[in-house]
């Protein structure tokens, strides 16, 4: 019974990560490339994080994830071009803040794996997936996403 629950959780996590990868994989930009690389690394991490024999490989993947997160932070998300000029700086700053949060979570994951705390690592992965979902909903303009319309500001129309 326990193995079935674990299997279901793993399938859901991998499926969720795959869906998130699609959001940026279609994005032909430096940010999209970095996000796609992070997504692939995260998928592999999810598959092996509970296996102590894979510790070195997992740490290498975490390093790859962090390297791409730091690089992605240095670019504005492509959707920034669609945000009104007066809101664009705040939009980009919010994106960078979200990336800082992700980088902190990746650092926490690194520490948990180095310490052999697989349960803690799995919990941190859930937080990373949550940050990923939030970031994709806020900083992509894919259909079905709420997004950060108008840079998070209400329309200022004279009705």
N, C-alpha and C positions, 0 to 999 in steps of 0.2 A: 504494500500500500504506500509506504513512504517513497519507494522508488518511482511509483506512478506519479505522485505529487511533484517530486523533483523533476521528473521528465516533463511534465506539463509546464512547470515554471520555466524550465530551460527553453522549451519550444516557444512559449509566449515571449520571453525576453529576446530570443534570437529573431523572432518574427517582428517584434516591435522595433528592434534595431534596424532590421532590413527596411522597414517602412520609412524610418527616419532617414536612412541613407538615400532613398529615392528623392526626398525633398531637395537635397543638395546635389545629388548626382546629376540631375537635369540642369543644374546651374553651372554653366560654362564660365567660371570665374575663379580667381585664385582662392577665394573663400570656399567656393564649392569643392575645389580640389582638396583643400585642407580638411574640410568637413567629411568628405568621402573617405579620406585616409583614416581619420579618427574613427569613423563608423566601422571600417573593416577591422581596425585594431581592437575596438570594443567588442565586436562579435567574437573574435578569437579569445580575448580575455575572458569573456563570459563562459566559453566552452572549457577553459582550462584552469580557471582561478582556484577551484577547489582541489586541484591535484598538486600536492607539494613537489612532485617530481618535475613539474612544469614551471617552477618558481622563476628560474632565470629567463625562460622564454616570456613568461607573463610580465616580468619587470621590463624586458626589452620592448614589449608591446605598449606598456604604460609610458615608457620614455617616448616612444613614437607618437603616442596620443598627445602627450604634453607638448612635444615639439611642434606638432601641427596646430594645437590650440593656441600656443603663443604666436605662431606665424599668422593664424587666422585673425587674431585680435588686431593685428597691424593693418588690416584691410577693412574698409567699410563694406557692409553687406550690400549686394547689388540692389536690394530694395530701397536703399537710401536715396537712389536717384529718383524714386517716385514720391518721396516725402517732400512736402512743401519746404522751400528754402528756409523759412523762418523756424522750422521745427527740425531741420536736418541735423544740426550739431547735437541737439539733445538725443535724437534717435541714435546717432552713432555712439554717443557717450553711454547710452543705456545698453547698447550692444556690447561695448567694451566691458562694462560692469558685469554683464551676464557671462562674458568670456572669462573674466577674473574669477567669478564664482566657480565656473567649470574647472579652471586651472587649480583652484584650491581643492576641489573634490578629487581631481586626478592626483594631487600630492597626497591627499589622505589615503587614496587607494594604494599608492606606492608604499606608504608607511605600513598599512595593514598587511600587504603581501610580504613585505620584508620581515615583518614580525610573525608571519605564519598564521595570521588571524583570518582564516578563510570566511568565517561567518560575517565578520565585520566587513571584509572586502565585498561580499555579496550585497550587503546593505548599502555600502557606498556606491556600488554599481547601480542600484535602484535610484539613488539620488542623482547620479550622473544621467541616467535615462530620463528622469524628471526634468532636469535642467535642459537636456537636449530637446525634449518635447516643447518645453516652454520657449526655448530659443527659436526653434523652428516655427512655432506659431506666431511669434512676435516679429521675426526678422526675415521671413520669406513671404512671397506674394502668391503662393500656390493656392488654387481654389480649395475651398473647404477649410481654410485656416482663418482665424480671426485677424491675425496680423496686428501691426502697430500702425493702423491707418492714420494718415495725417500726422505722423510722428507722435501719436498718443494724444493729440489735441482734438478737441471738438471742432466741428466746422464752425467758422465764424461768418455765417451768412446773415444778412439783414433781411429778416422775414417780414 
